[in-house]
Amino acid sequence: MKKKRVLSGIQPSGKLHLGNLIGAVENWVRLQEKYECYFFIADLHALTSGYADTKEFRNNLHDVTVNLLSSGLDPEKAVIFRQSDLPEHSELHLLFSMITPISWLERVPTYKDKINELKDRDLYTYGFLGYPVLQAADILIYKADLVPVGRDQLPHLELTREIARRFNHFYGPVFPEPKEDLTEVPVLPGLDGRKMSKTYGNTIDLCDSAETVDKKVGQMVTDPARVKKDDPGHPDVCPVYAYHKIFNKDRVSQVARDCSGAKIGCVQCKKELAKVLNDYLVPIRKRRKEFIDKPGHIQKILEDGAERAKKIARPTLAQAKKAMGITY
C-alpha cells in the first residue's frame, strides 16, 4: 500500500527551543517512520514578519537545520529542504493569490493576534496578510494527504482546503484536500509562565549548555502563593511542575505530593528539573556537535532534499498552470 504523504515546515526565526521540540519536531521524528514525509525550513515565511532585520537569517537557517537533524530527523527517511530553494512554492502562491478573497485572509484568527503580539513590527504588509496563501501553496504543491497541526492551526488548514476547492471549481480537479493529523501537544510554558516563544525571550533552547539550562530553570517563576518553603504548594499552577509532567514522568506524582505537602522547596524542585532536562538534551547535544563540525554535510542534505522535493513540486505546478490555461 502506498504511504500517505505528510508535509510540515518550521520557520528559522531564531533558535529552536524545547517548545518546538515537543510541539512539532518529536512528532516529525515519529511520522518519518510511518509516512512519506516532506519537512522544510520555511525561510520565506520568516520574512513575512521578520523582513526588516535579516542579519541572522543565514545563521538561523543553519542552526535550525542542525537542530532538526540532532533531534532525530533522518534525511534517509524524510525529505528535508529549504523552502526558498523551490521557486515552485512561490509561483503557486502567486497563482493562488489571484483567486483568494481578501476577506478569507482577514478572518484568519492568528492574523490580528500576531499583529497585537508583535507590536514592535509593522505587519500591515501584503506578505503578512497573504502568508496563509503561501502556506496553502506549500501544502498543496505536494498534494499532501496529512498535515500535522495543533488545534490552534486548524483554521489555517481549513483555509488551505477552501483554496483547493475554489481552484478545483474554477479549473478542474487538480488538488486533493489535505486532512489534519491532529497533534495533542502539552502546553510548555516559558520561563516567565507565558507560552514559550522566541518573541518573549523566555525559552530554553536546544543549543543551551548544561550550565545555561541550570541558570534558566533557576530563574523560572513558580506558584505565586508559595512564599516560604514550608507553605503548601499548588503544583497545577506552577510552570516548573508543567515541565515535570512532560519530562519527569516517572517522578511526577512524587514531585506533586512533595510540593503540596511542603516536603520540598522550589529551589530543590528546580534543581531536580534542571538535571532531568540536561539528561534529556544529552543525545541532542552530542549529535549537534557532530553536525556542527560538518557544515558542508548540512548544505548537501538541503540540496539533496530540494532535488527530491522538485520531483513532486514541478509536475504539480505544471498541472496547475495547464488547468488555468497558462500553458499548453
N, C-alpha and C positions, 0 to 999 in steps of 0.2 A: 504494500500500500504506500502511495506517495505521501511523504511527510508534509504536514501543513507548514506554511511559511510564516515566520514571525518577523516583525520589523519594530525596532525601537531605537531611540537616539538619546544622546546626552550632551548638554552644552558645555563647552570648555570655557566657562566664565570665571573659573577660579579653581582652587584645589578641591579634589574630591574629599568628602568627609564621611563620617560614619552614617549620617542620614542617607547619603547617596548609596552607600554600601548595602544597608539593609532594605532601603526603599526601592532599589532598582537592580543594582549590579549582581547581588547574590541570586536574585531571581533569574537574571540573564544566564548566569552560570548553570542553573538548573535547566533552563529552557534549551540550551545548546545541546543537551544530551538527548533531547526528545524530538526537536523540530529542526527545520531548515531555517537558520537564523541569520538575519542581517542587522548588525548593530553599527551605528555610525556616530561620529563626532560631529555634532551639529554646530559647526562654526558659523554658518550663515545665520542661524537662529540667534547665536550670541550677539551678532551685530544689531539685531532689532532693538535691543535695549542698551548695548554697550558700544555703539558706533562712535561715540565721542572720544573714547580713550582706548586705543588698540595696542598700546605699547607691549602689553603682556600676552597678547593673543597667541603668538607663536609658542611662547614658553608654556602657556596654559594648555594648549593643544597637545604638546608633547607630554606634559605631566599627566593629563587626563588619560592619554593612551597608555602610558606606563602603569598607571594605577588600575586601569581596566584589566590589563594583562596580568598584573601582580595579584589581582583579586580572583583570578581563575578563568577569565575568558581565553579561549584557545582558538587561534586562527586556523587550526586544522578542523575545528568543529563548527565554527561560525565565521561569517564574512564580516570583517571589521574594517571600516573605511572612513574617510573624511568626506563630509557632505559636499564641500566645495570642489572636490576632485571630480564630481559628476555634474557637469552643466545640465544634464537631463533633468535634474531636480528643479533647477531654476527655470528652465524652459517650460516644463509642465506647470509650474507655479504661475508663470505668465499667462498661459492658456486658461488655466482655471480662474485667474483674476478677471478675465473677460466675462465670465458668466456668474460670478458670485455676487449677490446683492450686498451692498454695504450694511444694510440692516441686520443681516446674518452675523456680520463680524462685530457690530456694536453690541449685540446681545450676549456675546460670549462672556460668561461670568468673570473670568480672570482678567478681562480687558481693563475694566475700571479698578479692580482690586490691585492689579500690578501698578497702575498709574498712581494710586494712593500710596502703595508701599514704597515706590521709588520716586519720592517727591523731589529728590535732588537731580533727577534726569528729565530731559524733555522727551517724552514718549508720544507726543502728538505728531507722529510721523506716519507716512504711508506704510513703511516697512513694519512698524509695530502693529498697526491696525490689521495688516494683512498676514501676520505670521501664521495664523491658523490655516490660511490657504497654502502657504509653503509647507506646513505640516501635513496637509492633505496630500500634496504632491509627493512628499517623502514616502508616505504610506502606499498611495495608490500606484506609484510608478513600479512598485514591486508586486502589485496585486496581492498584498499581504492578506493572509487568512485571519491572523490573530495579531492584536496589538496589546502588549502588557500595559495596563493602566491602573491607577488607583481611582477611587470613586470621584475625586475632585477633577479628574481629567476626562470623565465620561462625556461632558458637553463638547469637548474638542473632537472626540471620536465621532460623535453624532453629526457634527458639522462636516466631517470628512465623508460620512455616508450620504449626507444631503448633497454635497458637491458631486459625488459619484452618481447619485440618482439624477441630478439635474443635467449632468453631462450626457448620461445614457439616454435621457429623454430627448435631448436635442439631436444627438448624433448617432445613437445606436448603442448596443450593449458592449461597452469596452471594459468597464471597471466593475469588478465584484465589490460588494460591500463588506468591509472588514468587520470582524467581531472582536469584542473585548476579551482579553484574558485578565479577568479582574483579580488584581493583586491586593489582598488584605494586608496592609503594611502597618505594623505597630508604630504609633507616634513616638518619635525620638525627639525630646526637647533639646534645645541648645543650652549652653552654659548658664544663660540668664532665665531659663524657664520658657522662653518663647520657642516657636518652631525653629529647629536647627536650619540656619540659612547663611550662605556667604554674605548676603545683603546685610544681615545683622551682626556679622563678625563674631558669632557665638558658637563656632564649630570646633569639633575635634577632627583634625584632618588625618587622612590615611598616611600621610608622609611625616606626621609628627613623631619626634623621638620619644622614647620612654620617659625621659625627664620632662618633656613638654606635656605629655599626657598627665603625668603626676601633678604638674602645676595647674593645668586647666581643670582637672577634676577637683582639685583643692579649692578652686575658685567658684565652683558651682553653687547656685542657690539651693536651699533646702526648704523644709517645712517652716514657713514663717512663724508659726505658732510655737515652735520648739526653741525656746530661748536658752535654757540650761540643759546640761547633759542628762539630768535626772527628770526632765519633763518628758512625759509620754509623747512619742512621735505619731504622725499620721502618714504612713508610707504612701497612700494613694494620692496625696497631693504633693509629694516630693519628687522633683525631677531625677534625683540620684536613684531613687527606687525604680523609676521607669527604666533606667539602664540595667539595673539588676534583673528585672523581669525578662529582658531580652538576652543579656549576655551572661547572666549568672543563674541560669535556671535550676541548677542542682541545689543552690543555696538560697533561692529567693524566699521560700517560705520561712526559713530560719531568720533571714535578714528582717523580714516583716515582723516576726514575733519579737525579735530583739529590739527593734526600733520602737514598736508600740509599747513594749514593756520597759523601755528606758534602760535596757541592758547594755546597749552600745550607744556611743555618741555619734554625731555627724562626722567628726574627723575620722574616727575608726571606720565608719561605713564607707567614706570616700576612699580611704586607703585600700580597702578591700576591692572596691570597684576599679580603682586605677590599676591594680595588679591584674584583675580579670581582663580589662581592656588591653593591657600591654601583652598579655599572653595570647589574646585573640589576634593581635596585629603582628605577632612574631613571623608567621609564614609569609604574610603580605610584605613585610619589610625585607625579608630575605630575598623574595622574588624580585622586589622592586630594585634592590641593589644590582641584581644580575642584569636587569633590563637597562638600567641607567648606564651601566658600563658598556652597553652596545647600542649607541644611538643610531647607527646605520641599520641595525636589525629592525628597529621601530619603524623607520621610514619604509623599509622593504615590506613589512607587514601591511602598512596602509596602502602602498602602491599595488600590492597583490590583491588586497581586498577591493580596491577600486576597479581593477580589471574584472574581477569576478562579478561585482555588482553591475557593471556595464552590460554584461551578457543578458541581464534581465531588464535593465532600465532602458537601453537603446531600442529594443523591439517594442516595448510598451509605448514609448514616446512616438515612435514611427506609426504605430497603430492609432494612437490618439490623433495625430496630425492628419492621417489619411481619413479618419472618420469625420474630422472637421472640414475636410476639403482643401486643406493647405497643401497637401502633396498628393500625387497620384498613386 
